[in-house]
Amino acid sequence: MTTARCLAAILVADVVGYSRLIGADETGTFARMHSLRQDVIDPNIAKHSSRLFKTMPE
């Protein structure tokens, strides 16, 4: 019998100067964060056959 083993990881990300960035350009900051998620984070999640199960509201 084959047993599958899975690794669970928790990632907490903090953006340096996020409050300042939001204060200076809220729309642009959200757009850059969204782009980062689409271009970097989501492809890496898919590459490792993983899933994202919780995010904080934007």
Residue, then its C-alpha position, 0 to 999 in steps of 0.5 A: m500500500t502506498t501512502a501519500r505524504c503532504l507538506a503544509a506551509i503557512l505564509v504570512a506576507d507583510v508589505v513594507g510601507y503598505s499604509r504609505l503606498i495605499g495613502a499615496d495611490e490606493t488604486g495603483t497599489f491594489a493593481r500592483m498587488h493584484s498583478l503580483r498575485q497573478d504573475v508570481i504567486d498563483p503560478n507557483i501555487a499551481k506549479h506545486s499542485s497546491r492550493l490557497f485556502k485563505t486570504m485576508p480581504e483587500 
